[in-house]
């Protein structure tokens, strides 16, 4: 039987996040005039991260953090092949997948925040760089360019590798459910609420996140980083 697991707002967030991270990577490496798009993708990421944080509390069943975040013990048991949960409770993110989600959200958040305070001392600086000392801005810049970037590459690579592993070894397509929202599963699974009312609420949250991003972008005399 097919069950709706991923609501439409969560699916749109997933693909928008992937697109913005890709744009940020490409434009950051390109530099020059491409940096303007780097700024815009960074501000868009602020709106997306605000949405995901709020949606992780009030969103549909399988989007809420409390329903999929697991501790180290559960992750280790899952890695060893010991998952005590009944099958109808195994939909959504598995314990290892939940760790990946939290890690990716945390690293992207740190990358965005550090970019807001970064300053390359040539052409580009974050809108909040003028509010901290040169030394503090240099620390944020070092993290943004030397630590954060490799972490993003590593987590994106692991994410893609996991998708390939599930497709080739476990014969599970993880991409299709994130496109359609539905999976084939057993009876007893609680479906995600995916009503137009909930979608409207999601739109309001994204709009609020966008307003916050726009406000932050106006705080500096130079464009974001």
N, C-alpha and C positions, 0 to 999 in steps of 0.2 A: 504494500500500500504506500501511496505517496503522501508525505507529510511536509507542510511548510515549516522549515527550520530557520531560514534566514529571511528576515523581513526586508522589504525594498529599501528603506533608508540605510540599513546596515550594508546591503549589497552595493549601493551607490557609494557609500563611504569607502568601502574596500577598494573599488576600482578607482575612485578619485584619489585616494591616498597613494595607490600604486602609480598613477599618472603624475601626481605632483612630486613624488620622490624621484621618479625618473627624470622629470624636467629639471628638478633642482640639481641632480647629479650632472646631467649633460651641460646645463648652462653654467654651473659652477666650474666645471673643467674647461669650458670654452672661454669664459671670461669676456672681457671687452663689452661690446654692446649687448651680449647675451645676458649680462648680469641683471639687466632690468627685468627680464623674465624670471631670473633667479629670485629677485625680490618678490615678485608677484606670486610665485609658487610658494614661497615661504609664508607670505601672509595668508594665502589660501589654506596652507597647512594649519595655521592657527585656528581658523574656523572649523576645519575638520576635526582637529584634536579636541576642541571644546565640545563639539557634537558628540564625539565618541565617549568622552568622559561622562557627560550627562546621560547619554544613551546607555552607558554601562550601569546606570542606577535605575532609570525609569523606562528603559526600552523593553522590547519583547523578551519572551522567556529565555531564549538562548543567547541573547545579546548582553544580558546582565552579568556583571563580573561575579557576583555571588553564586551564580549558577554554573560557572565553569572554571573559575580560578581555583587551583589545587595547591596544596603544600608540597614540600620536597619529598615527603614520604610517599604520597600518592603518585608523584612523577616517577620515582624510582621503581615502585611496584609496577607501574605501567610499562616502563622500559624493560623490566624483567619478564613481561608477559603475564603479569598477575593483575587483572582488573576485576575486583570483586563486584562491581556494579552490575545489576541486571541489564540485559540487552536494551530494554526500552529507555534506560537512562544514559546510554552511551552516545546519543546523538549530540550534534554540536561539536565543540572543541574537546578533544581528548586531553588528558592531563599534560602530555608533552606539548600538544598544540597550544594549550592555554599559556604555558610558559613562554612559547614563541611569541604569542600575541602580546603579552605584557612586556616582554623584552623589546619588541619592535616599537610599541607605543612609547615606551620610556626613552629609548634611544632617539627616536624621531623628535620627541618633545625636547630632549636635551639639545639636539642639533638646532632646532628652531630657536630656543631660548638663547643659546650661545651666539647664534647669528644676529640676534637683535642687539647684542652688546659688542659685536666684533667690529674691527677696524683694520683694513689692510694698509692704512697710512699712505695710500696713493690716490685711489679714486672712490672707494666704496667704504661705507660704514653703516652699521645698524642704527636704527632710529633711537635706540637707548644708549648708544655708546657715549654720548655727550653727558650722560648722567652719572658716569662712573670714572674713576681715575684711569690714566693711561695704562698703568700696570694691570688693573683689573680687566680692562678691555683687551689687553694683550693676552691675558690668561684665557679669556673667552675665545679669542681668535685662535689661540694655539689648540684649544680643545676642538673648535669647529673645523679646523683644517687638518689637524694632525691625528686627533683621536676619534672624533665623531665620524668623519668620513669613512675610515676603514671599518668602524663598527657597523655603519649602515651597509657597506658593501658585504660584510660578512653575514649579517642577518638576512639581507635580501637573497644572498646566495644560498643560505641554509633553507630559506622559505621555498625557493625554486627547487632545490634538491629534494626537499620533503615531498613536494607535489609530484616530482618525477618518480620518487621511490614508491609512493602509494599507487601511482598509475602503472608502473612496470612490474613491481614485485607483489603488491597486495591487490592489484587489479581494482583499485578504487579511484574513481574520478572525483577529485576535490574541486575542480574548476566548474563543472556543470552546476552543482548546487549553488555556487556563489553567483551564477548567472540567472538561474531559474528560481532559486530559493527553496526548491523541493528536493527531498531525497526519498529513496525507497527504503522502508524500514518496517519494523514489526509493530504490532498493535500495542497500544498503551502509551505511545509517545505523545507528550504534550506539544501541540503545534504552536508555532509562534503567532502572536497576534499581528496581523498585517493589514489593518483597516485604514481607510482613508483618513479617519480622525487621527490615528497614530502617525500617519505620514505627514499630515498637516502640522502636528506638533513637532515632528522632526525638522520640518522646513523652518519653523519659528526658531528652533534652537540653532540651526545653521545660520540663520539671519543674524541672531544675536552674536554668534561667534564671528561672523563677517564684520559686524559693527565694531566689535572689539579689535579685530585685526586692522580695520581702517583707522581707528583712533590711535592705535600704537604707531601706525605708519606716519601719522601726522606729528608725532612727538619730536622727531629729529629734523634738523635743517637739511639733511642729506637723505637720500633714499635708503631703504633697508639693505641688509647684506645677505 
